[in-house]
Amino acid sequence: MTTQLPPPLRLGLVGLRFGAGLAQRQIFNDPENQKYVRVVKVCDRIPEKADAFAEKNGIPACYDMEELLQDPEIDAIMLMVPPAGRAALVRRCIDAGKHVLTTKPFELDPEAALEVLKYAREKNVIVHLNSPAPMPSCDLKQIREWQAKYDLGRPVAAHWESYAKYNEKADGSWFDSYDSCPAAPIFRLGIYGINELIAIMGKVENVEVVTGRIATGRPTPDNAQLLMRFESGAIGSIYSSLCVGDGVYYPAGMTLHFQNGTIFKRQVRTYADSDFTRVELSLRVVVNGEVIEESATFPATFRSGAYQYANFAASCRQGYQEDETAPETIAEGIRVIAEMKKKEKPL
């Protein structure tokens, strides 16, 4: 007997600079995700943009988010606008009784982020983003299982890296701003690594950042390294670049050292792939003088950083679930970004 799924959530999409490609690829062109969510109306402050996207996908358009908030046919807002000041827009959605699906980084202000996320919990309005994952991803679950199974001990150090080659030009967008896009490669790609390392290693005590400009046409950097010391004494590094073109896009590789073993992670996406294909994990540990190695592979749809459409739909109907990521954890990643912003020296 097959279980009948409830109707998909009806989303109003706000912001097409990033949101257009994401919604087209992961919702309009993905029948599996359409079981859980459907974009039924689009909003952008540039009318031509909204009209073109709406016509392409056969949905209505508007140019003011308030129209979506007042629409009783819309269950949730897919909020794909720049992060600066996003907490205020999220609060408007909450006050209108609309759930929110948004993207990383959630905000630039950690206090504003924490306040609005706690407010959402009080009102039982769901706010999900892709990083940190709202529910533990398969790769994080596997890491925690190996920690317990083999008594790996405390985390000691970690290195995370991701890169791509963009060949960008200055366009006056927030990507050109040191204030809105601090340590740009870390802010745009490395935030995934920051959130993953916080989930495993806890609160961050100190950060340092080094940036460089190699090939970009933007005034902001395209090459960056972030160093973090955690309260536990562990250390971590994040390397992100927008100028490495080796045929592997966004590998999000991680080496994670514990007292008693090491875990390696790699997300697989080649130049020809339209999306990630899989996540590979491997473990090396010494038990009673014997080296033990294990590996695990997961579909990329369940990786850290993926949008959890099914979980979003379930939470919107049932309320916040027990193992959902706490507001404090989300705010901690934003706090690291804020500290990084203070330390960055413009080039």
C-alpha positions in Angstrom: 0.0 0.0 0.0 1.5 3.4 -1.1 1.3 6.3 1.3 -0.5 9.3 -0.3 1.6 12.5 0.1 -0.2 15.7 1.0 -0.4 18.4 -1.7 2.9 20.2 -2.2 3.5 23.5 -0.4 2.7 26.6 -2.5 5.7 28.9 -2.6 6.1 32.5 -3.5 9.6 33.1 -4.9 11.2 36.4 -4.0 14.5 37.4 -5.7 15.6 36.2 -9.1 19.3 37.1 -9.3 20.1 33.8 -7.5 16.6 32.4 -7.1 15.7 32.0 -10.8 18.4 29.4 -11.5 17.9 27.6 -8.3 14.1 27.4 -8.6 14.3 26.4 -12.3 16.8 23.6 -11.7 15.6 22.2 -8.4 11.9 22.8 -8.5 10.5 23.4 -12.0 12.8 20.8 -13.6 12.8 18.3 -10.7 9.7 16.1 -10.4 10.9 14.6 -7.1 11.1 18.0 -5.4 7.7 19.0 -6.9 6.1 16.3 -4.7 6.9 18.7 -1.7 7.0 22.2 -3.1 5.7 24.2 -6.0 6.5 27.8 -7.0 3.1 29.4 -7.8 4.0 33.1 -8.0 7.2 35.1 -8.5 8.3 38.5 -7.2 11.2 40.7 -8.2 11.6 44.5 -7.9 12.7 44.5 -11.6 9.4 44.0 -13.4 11.1 42.8 -16.7 12.9 40.0 -14.7 9.7 38.9 -12.9 7.6 39.0 -16.1 10.1 36.9 -18.1 10.5 34.2 -15.5 6.7 34.1 -14.9 6.0 33.8 -18.6 8.6 31.0 -19.0 7.0 29.0 -16.2 3.4 29.8 -16.6 2.9 31.5 -13.2 1.8 35.1 -12.2 4.3 37.8 -11.3 4.4 40.7 -8.9 6.9 43.4 -7.9 6.3 43.8 -4.2 6.7 41.1 -1.6 3.8 42.4 0.3 1.5 41.1 -2.4 2.8 37.6 -1.7 2.4 38.0 2.0 -1.2 39.0 1.6 -2.0 36.1 -0.8 -4.0 33.4 1.1 -3.0 30.9 -1.6 0.7 31.0 -0.7 2.0 28.8 2.1 5.6 29.9 2.3 8.1 32.4 0.9 11.2 31.2 -1.0 13.3 34.2 0.0 16.4 34.5 -2.3 17.5 38.0 -1.6 21.0 39.2 -0.4 21.7 38.5 3.2 22.2 42.0 4.6 19.0 42.9 6.4 17.3 39.7 5.5 16.2 39.1 9.1 13.7 42.0 8.8 12.2 40.5 5.7 11.9 37.1 7.5 10.1 38.8 10.3 7.6 40.3 7.9 7.0 36.7 6.6 6.5 35.4 10.1 4.1 38.1 11.0 2.1 37.3 7.9 2.0 33.6 8.9 4.2 32.5 6.0 6.9 29.9 6.4 10.3 30.8 4.9 12.8 28.8 2.8 16.0 30.8 2.3 19.7 30.4 1.6 23.1 30.7 3.1 24.4 32.9 4.7 21.2 33.7 6.6 22.2 37.2 7.7 25.2 39.5 8.3 24.1 40.4 11.8 24.3 37.5 14.2 22.1 39.2 16.9 19.4 40.0 14.3 19.6 36.4 13.0 19.3 34.8 16.5 16.4 37.1 17.5 14.3 36.4 14.4 15.0 32.7 14.4 13.9 32.5 18.1 10.8 34.6 17.1 10.0 32.1 14.4 10.1 29.3 17.0 7.8 31.2 19.3 5.3 31.7 16.5 5.8 28.1 15.2 6.6 29.5 11.8 9.2 27.4 10.0 12.4 29.0 8.8 14.8 26.7 6.9 18.0 27.3 4.9 20.4 25.1 3.2 23.5 25.7 5.4 23.6 24.8 8.2 21.2 22.0 7.2 17.9 22.2 9.1 18.1 18.5 9.8 21.3 16.5 10.1 22.5 15.5 6.6 23.6 11.9 5.8 27.3 12.9 5.8 27.1 14.5 9.3 25.1 11.5 10.6 27.8 9.1 9.3 30.6 11.2 10.9 28.8 11.1 14.3 28.2 7.4 14.0 31.9 6.7 13.4 32.8 9.0 16.3 30.6 6.8 18.6 31.4 3.4 17.1 35.2 3.8 17.2 35.6 6.3 20.1 37.5 8.7 17.9 38.0 11.1 20.8 38.0 14.9 20.6 38.3 16.7 17.3 41.9 18.0 16.9 42.0 19.8 13.5 40.1 20.1 10.2 40.7 21.5 6.8 37.8 22.2 4.4 38.0 23.6 0.9 35.9 24.4 -2.1 36.5 26.3 -5.3 35.4 27.0 -8.9 36.4 29.3 -11.7 34.0 32.2 -12.3 35.9 34.8 -14.5 33.6 37.5 -13.1 33.4 41.2 -13.9 32.3 44.1 -11.7 28.6 44.8 -12.0 27.8 47.0 -9.1 26.0 44.1 -7.2 26.6 43.2 -3.6 29.3 40.8 -4.7 31.4 43.9 -5.4 31.1 45.2 -1.8 33.5 44.4 1.0 30.7 45.4 3.4 28.0 43.1 1.9 30.3 40.3 0.8 33.3 40.1 3.2 36.2 37.8 2.3 34.1 37.1 -0.8 35.2 33.4 -1.6 34.7 32.4 2.1 31.3 34.3 2.2 30.1 32.8 -1.0 31.5 29.2 -0.8 33.3 28.7 2.5 30.2 29.4 4.6 29.3 25.7 4.0 32.6 24.7 5.6 32.2 27.1 8.5 28.8 25.6 9.3 30.0 22.0 8.9 33.0 22.6 11.2 30.8 24.3 13.9 28.4 21.3 13.8 31.3 19.0 14.5 33.7 21.1 16.6 31.5 23.5 18.5 31.9 27.2 19.2 34.6 29.3 17.7 37.0 31.4 19.9 39.1 33.3 17.4 39.3 33.8 13.6 41.9 35.1 11.2 41.6 35.7 7.5 43.9 36.2 4.5 42.6 37.2 1.0 44.0 37.8 -2.4 42.9 38.7 -5.9 44.1 36.5 -8.8 41.9 36.8 -11.8 38.6 38.4 -10.9 37.3 41.6 -12.4 35.5 42.5 -9.2 37.1 44.8 -6.5 36.6 42.1 -3.9 39.0 39.1 -3.6 38.7 35.7 -5.4 41.1 33.7 -3.2 40.8 33.4 0.6 41.8 31.3 3.6 40.1 31.4 7.0 41.7 30.1 10.2 39.6 29.3 13.3 40.4 28.3 16.8 37.6 26.5 18.6 36.8 26.8 22.3 37.7 23.1 22.6 41.3 23.9 21.5 40.8 22.3 18.1 41.8 24.4 15.0 40.2 24.6 11.6 41.0 26.1 8.2 38.7 27.0 5.3 40.1 27.6 1.8 37.8 29.0 -0.9 38.6 30.2 -4.3 36.7 31.6 -7.3 39.7 31.2 -9.6 40.6 27.5 -9.6 39.5 25.7 -12.8 40.7 22.1 -12.6 37.4 20.5 -13.9 36.0 19.8 -10.5 33.4 22.3 -9.3 32.7 22.9 -5.6 34.4 19.8 -4.2 33.7 20.7 -0.6 36.5 18.4 0.5 37.2 18.0 4.2 39.9 16.3 6.3 38.8 15.9 9.9 41.4 14.7 12.5 40.3 13.3 15.8 42.5 12.0 18.7 42.1 8.4 17.5 41.4 8.6 13.7 40.8 10.7 10.6 37.8 11.1 8.4 37.9 12.4 4.8 34.9 13.8 2.8 34.5 14.7 -0.8 31.5 15.9 -2.8 31.6 14.8 -6.4 30.7 17.2 -9.2 32.7 17.5 -12.4 32.8 20.2 -15.0 30.2 18.3 -17.1 27.8 17.6 -14.2 24.7 19.8 -13.9 24.6 19.1 -10.2 26.4 17.0 -7.5 26.3 13.3 -8.0 27.4 11.8 -4.7 29.2 12.3 -1.4 32.1 10.0 -0.5 33.3 9.5 3.1 36.2 7.4 4.4 37.6 6.6 7.8 41.0 5.5 9.0 41.3 4.5 12.7 43.6 2.3 14.8 41.8 -0.2 17.1 43.9 -2.5 19.3 47.0 -1.9 17.1 45.1 -2.7 13.9 44.4 -0.1 11.2 40.7 -0.2 10.2 39.3 1.6 7.2 35.7 2.1 6.3 33.9 4.1 3.6 30.4 5.3 2.8 28.7 6.9 -0.2 25.5 8.9 -0.2 23.3 10.5 -2.9 24.2 14.1 -3.2 20.6 15.1 -2.5 21.2 14.2 1.2 24.5 16.1 1.5 25.4 19.1 3.8 24.4 22.3 2.0 21.5 20.7 0.0 18.0 22.2 0.3 15.8 19.8 2.2 12.5 20.3 0.5 10.8 17.2 2.0 11.9 18.2 5.5 10.7 21.7 4.9 7.3 20.5 3.9 7.0 18.1 6.8 8.0 20.8 9.4 5.6 23.3 7.9 2.8 20.8 8.5 3.9 19.3 11.8 6.0 22.1 13.5 9.6 22.1 14.4 11.1 18.7 14.8 13.2 17.5 17.7 16.6 17.3 15.9 16.3 20.5 13.9 19.3 22.8 14.0 19.1 25.3 16.9 19.0 29.0 16.2 22.2 29.4 18.3 24.0 27.1 15.9 22.9 29.1 12.8 23.9 32.4 14.6 27.3 31.0 15.5 28.2 30.7 11.8 27.1 34.3 11.2 29.1 35.4 14.2 32.2 33.9 12.6 31.5 35.8 9.4 31.1 39.0 11.3 34.4 38.5 13.0 36.0 37.7 9.7 34.6 40.9 8.3 36.3 42.9 11.1 39.7 41.2 10.3 39.6 41.5 6.5 42.0 44.1 5.0 40.8 45.5 1.7 43.2 44.8 -1.2 
